[in-house]
Every structure is written in C-alpha cells, then in structure tokens.
C-alpha cells in the first residue's frame, strides 16, 4: 500500500522577512490567523487529511481554528512555540499547550524553518517523532544529503524525513512545487512512490494566500492566488489516485516494516 503524508506548517506569517521585508508589528500573528482561516475554507472539500504542525503561539491566539483543523481529520503536531528564527522552541510547553486546547495527546514535532534540534531534546520534550529533516542540500540553509531518506529510529524517537528523489536527492518540498512545472513535479513524486511506497510532502497555508510583498521572489508570486490554489487542488487530486492519505501518527502506528535506505 502506498502512503501519502501530506503535511502543513501553520505559523505566524513571517516568511517575507526571509527575503528582506520588514517584520509585521505583531510578528505576523494576526495575518497568520487570517491565512489559517482562509486555508480551512479553501480546502473544505478536499479529501486530503494530513498532519498539521502548529506553533503554540498561533494556536493560543485562535484555539477554535485548531479544533476545526483537528475536526477536519488532520493530526495536530507541534511547530514549537513561535516561528521566529531566534524563538525559544519550548518543546514541552508547546506540546502541552496544544494538548490542553485539543484534549488529546500530541505525538509529533517539526522545528521552525527546519532548524536543527538535538533528537534527545525532542524525545525529552515528550514527542514520539520528529519531522524536521529534509535530507537534501538547500543552498544557504542546510546540507543533509548524507542523512537517511525514509523514516527511521534514533533511539526511541522516530525521524520522518521529507521526501527527496533517490540518488540525486532533489527535494520535493514546498519550494520545488512552485519552481517546477507541475508535470515534472508529479513525475518526481511518482519516482519516490515507486521506490519507497511512501511520499512525505510539506507546505504552508500562506502559499495559497495573497502574496503582495514585493520582496518575495518571482518564482513564488508569478502565479495568482487562484492559480496557486488550483495547482494545489490538482496535486491533491492526483495524489489521491496514487496512494492513501495518512497522518504521520497513523502511519507509524500501522506496524508496517519501515527500513532505512
């Protein structure tokens, strides 16, 4: 059985700052909440349940949206306390905050901007898995080409990497989705599924929002909001024919044999 792990990072809207824009006065919190609400409306009819990594700051600002997200069938996991590069992750506190709002356990963690966090700290924060690894080279950000491509254990902690194309290690994360022609992106996804029977992708709700900041790169803003939404809808529809959408927690609990490459 082929499994699709579709994941979303819900966070304060501070991405334009990475490209030179001025940080919004509230750190992008209110805009992030608006984007989250719009994403729930846009994807209402999409049968594409997945895993949502949410900062506790934005969850505490809009607990109703967090409950709506969980009610939609998505697994909720932690994205740390706040999304700012210098923010204290507060691993245990962020998990407990989400658990208090939802009244159910939180199993997973993904660090903001995929910053490196010691696996022992993640495990010590009470998590069963970490989805912070992109086993590829992203110039100016990180080089993890030597890391395993598929889910594996580090002690008691599961590490669930984002998917990359075998051998060449081309990443299939959110930026590649916007950079590549859709048929080429789908072909790369097909290669990974044929090799691993697993595809792990991650995106952000703000990718489907109005992107008006002039500092954002052209490869991201060249399509209108409507075009980006339709492109994502097509991807989800195509994925639904390639395998079964699963949350990460459900996938790891299946007891299937998951091996390192």
C-alpha positions as CSV (number, residue, x, y, z in Angstrom):
1,X,0.0,0.0,0.0
2,X,1.3,3.4,-0.9
3,X,1.1,6.1,1.8
4,X,0.9,9.9,1.3
5,X,2.0,12.0,4.2
6,X,0.7,15.5,3.3
7,X,1.8,18.0,6.0
8,X,1.3,21.7,6.5
9,X,3.1,24.2,8.8
10,X,0.7,26.7,10.4
11,X,2.6,29.6,11.8
12,X,2.9,33.4,12.1
13,X,3.3,35.0,8.7
14,X,6.9,36.0,8.7
15,X,8.2,34.4,5.5
16,X,8.7,37.7,3.7
17,X,11.2,38.7,6.3
18,X,13.4,35.9,5.0
19,X,13.6,37.8,1.7
20,X,14.2,41.2,3.2
21,X,10.7,42.5,4.1
22,X,10.0,44.3,7.4
23,X,8.5,42.1,10.1
24,X,4.9,42.9,10.8
25,X,4.3,44.7,14.2
26,X,2.8,41.6,15.8
27,X,5.3,39.3,14.2
28,X,2.8,38.2,11.6
29,X,0.4,36.6,14.2
30,X,-2.9,38.2,13.0
31,X,-2.1,37.7,9.4
32,X,-1.2,34.1,10.1
33,X,-4.5,33.6,11.8
34,X,-6.3,35.1,8.8
35,X,-4.4,32.8,6.4
36,X,-5.2,29.8,8.5
37,X,-8.9,30.6,8.5
38,X,-8.8,31.1,4.7
39,X,-6.9,27.8,4.2
40,X,-9.6,25.9,6.1
41,X,-12.3,27.4,3.8
42,X,-10.3,26.8,0.6
43,X,-9.6,23.2,1.4
44,X,-13.0,22.4,2.9
45,X,-14.0,19.9,0.1
46,X,-10.5,18.4,-0.4
47,X,-10.4,14.8,0.9
48,X,-6.7,15.1,1.8
49,X,-6.3,14.5,5.5
50,X,-2.7,15.0,6.8
51,X,-0.6,16.4,9.6
52,X,-0.6,20.0,10.7
53,X,2.4,21.4,12.6
54,X,1.2,24.4,14.5
55,X,3.1,26.9,16.7
56,X,1.6,27.1,20.2
57,X,1.6,30.9,19.8
58,X,-0.9,30.9,16.9
59,X,-2.9,28.1,18.4
60,X,-3.4,30.0,21.6
61,X,-4.4,33.1,19.6
62,X,-7.1,31.0,17.8
63,X,-8.0,27.8,19.6
64,X,-11.2,27.4,17.7
65,X,-9.3,27.2,14.4
66,X,-7.1,24.5,16.0
67,X,-10.2,22.5,17.0
68,X,-11.7,22.9,13.5
69,X,-8.5,21.7,11.9
70,X,-8.5,18.6,14.1
71,X,-12.2,18.0,13.4
72,X,-11.4,18.1,9.7
73,X,-9.4,14.9,10.2
74,X,-5.9,16.4,10.4
75,X,-3.4,15.3,13.0
76,X,-2.1,18.2,15.0
77,X,1.6,18.3,15.9
78,X,3.9,20.9,17.4
79,X,5.8,23.5,15.4
80,X,7.5,24.9,18.5
81,X,6.4,27.9,20.5
82,X,6.9,30.6,17.8
83,X,8.2,30.7,14.2
84,X,10.8,33.5,14.6
85,X,14.4,32.2,13.9
86,X,15.5,33.1,17.4
87,X,12.4,31.9,19.3
88,X,12.8,29.5,22.2
89,X,11.2,26.3,20.9
90,X,9.9,25.4,24.4
91,X,9.4,21.8,23.3
92,X,7.5,20.5,26.2
93,X,5.5,23.7,26.8
94,X,4.4,24.0,23.2
95,X,3.2,20.3,23.2
96,X,1.3,20.8,26.4
97,X,-0.3,23.9,25.1
98,X,-1.7,22.1,22.1
99,X,-2.8,19.2,24.2
100,X,-4.7,21.5,26.6
101,X,-6.6,23.1,23.7
102,X,-7.5,19.8,22.0
103,X,-7.8,17.5,25.0
104,X,-5.7,14.8,23.2
105,X,-2.1,13.8,23.0
106,X,0.4,15.4,20.6
107,X,2.9,13.0,19.2
108,X,4.9,14.9,16.6
109,X,7.3,17.9,16.2
110,X,8.8,19.9,13.4
111,X,11.2,22.7,14.1
112,X,10.5,26.1,12.5
113,X,12.4,26.6,9.3
114,X,13.7,23.0,9.8
115,X,16.4,24.3,12.2
116,X,18.4,21.5,13.8
117,X,17.4,20.3,17.2
118,X,19.0,17.5,19.2
119,X,16.9,14.3,19.0
120,X,17.4,13.8,22.7
121,X,15.8,17.2,23.4
122,X,12.8,16.3,21.1
123,X,12.4,12.9,22.8
124,X,12.8,14.6,26.2
125,X,10.0,17.0,25.3
126,X,7.6,14.1,25.1
127,X,7.4,13.5,21.4
128,X,7.3,10.2,19.6
129,X,8.5,11.5,16.2
130,X,10.4,14.5,14.6
131,X,9.7,15.6,11.1
132,X,12.3,18.3,10.8
133,X,14.7,16.6,8.4
134,X,14.9,17.5,4.7
135,X,17.7,15.1,3.5
136,X,18.9,17.3,0.7
137,X,21.1,20.3,0.0
138,X,19.3,23.6,0.1
139,X,21.9,26.3,-0.6
140,X,22.3,28.8,2.2
141,X,20.1,26.8,4.5
142,X,21.4,23.3,5.2
143,X,23.1,20.2,3.7
144,X,21.7,16.9,4.8
145,X,22.4,14.8,1.7
146,X,24.1,12.1,3.8
147,X,21.0,11.6,6.0
148,X,18.5,8.7,5.5
149,X,15.7,9.3,3.1
150,X,13.0,7.3,4.8
151,X,11.6,7.0,8.4
152,X,14.0,5.6,10.9
153,X,14.6,5.5,14.6
154,X,17.1,7.5,16.6
155,X,16.8,5.7,20.0
156,X,13.2,5.8,20.9
157,X,12.4,8.7,18.6
158,X,11.1,8.2,15.0
159,X,12.6,10.6,12.5
160,X,10.3,11.2,9.5
161,X,12.2,13.0,6.6
162,X,10.6,14.9,3.8
163,X,10.8,13.1,0.5
164,X,13.7,13.6,-1.9
165,X,14.3,11.9,-5.3
166,X,16.6,8.8,-4.8
167,X,20.3,9.2,-5.7
168,X,20.2,12.8,-6.8
169,X,18.5,13.9,-3.6
170,X,16.3,16.5,-5.3
171,X,13.9,17.8,-2.6
172,X,10.1,17.7,-3.1
173,X,9.4,20.3,-0.5
174,X,7.1,23.4,-1.0
175,X,9.6,25.5,-2.9
176,X,10.1,22.8,-5.6
177,X,6.4,22.6,-6.0
178,X,6.3,26.3,-7.1
179,X,9.5,26.2,-9.1
180,X,8.9,23.1,-11.3
181,X,6.3,22.7,-14.0
182,X,3.5,20.6,-12.5
183,X,4.1,17.5,-14.8
184,X,7.7,17.4,-13.8
185,X,6.9,17.7,-10.1
186,X,4.4,14.9,-10.4
187,X,6.9,12.7,-12.2
188,X,9.4,13.2,-9.4
189,X,6.7,12.2,-6.8
190,X,5.9,9.1,-8.9
191,X,9.6,8.1,-8.8
192,X,9.7,8.4,-5.0
193,X,6.5,6.4,-4.6
194,X,7.7,3.7,-6.9
195,X,10.9,3.4,-4.8
196,X,9.6,3.8,-1.2
197,X,5.8,3.3,-1.3
198,X,5.8,6.5,0.7
199,X,5.7,10.2,-0.1
200,X,6.1,12.8,2.6
201,X,5.5,16.4,1.5
202,X,5.2,19.7,3.3
203,X,3.6,23.0,2.5
204,X,2.2,26.1,4.3
205,X,-1.2,27.7,4.2
206,X,0.3,31.1,3.3
207,X,1.3,29.6,-0.1
208,X,-2.4,29.7,-1.0
209,X,-2.9,33.3,0.2
210,X,-2.5,36.7,-1.4
211,X,1.3,37.3,-1.7
212,X,1.6,41.0,-2.2
213,X,5.0,41.7,-0.7
214,X,7.4,43.0,-3.3
215,X,10.4,41.3,-1.6
216,X,9.0,37.8,-2.3
217,X,10.8,36.0,-5.2
218,X,9.2,36.0,-8.6
219,X,9.1,32.2,-8.7
220,X,6.7,32.3,-5.8
221,X,4.5,35.3,-6.8
222,X,4.3,34.7,-10.6
223,X,1.0,32.8,-10.2
224,X,-2.1,34.4,-8.8
225,X,-3.7,33.1,-5.6
226,X,-6.4,31.4,-7.7
227,X,-3.8,29.7,-9.8
228,X,-1.8,28.5,-6.8
229,X,-5.0,27.2,-5.1
230,X,-6.0,25.3,-8.3
231,X,-2.5,23.9,-8.7
232,X,-2.5,22.6,-5.2
233,X,-6.0,21.1,-5.7
234,X,-4.8,19.3,-8.8
235,X,-1.8,17.9,-6.8
236,X,-4.1,16.6,-4.0
237,X,-6.4,15.1,-6.5
238,X,-3.5,13.4,-8.3
239,X,-2.1,12.1,-5.0
240,X,-5.4,10.6,-4.0
241,X,-5.1,8.3,-7.1
242,X,-1.6,7.3,-6.3
243,X,-2.0,6.2,-2.7
244,X,-3.8,6.7,0.6
245,X,-3.6,9.9,2.6
246,X,-2.4,9.2,6.2
247,X,-1.4,11.2,9.2
248,X,2.1,10.6,10.3
249,X,0.9,9.2,13.7
250,X,-1.3,6.7,11.9
251,X,1.4,5.7,9.5
252,X,3.9,5.0,12.3
253,X,1.3,3.1,14.3
254,X,0.5,0.7,11.4
255,X,3.3,-1.6,12.4
256,X,4.5,-1.9,8.9
257,X,8.2,-2.6,8.2
258,X,9.9,0.7,7.7
259,X,13.5,0.5,6.7
260,X,16.4,2.8,6.2
261,X,17.7,3.1,2.6
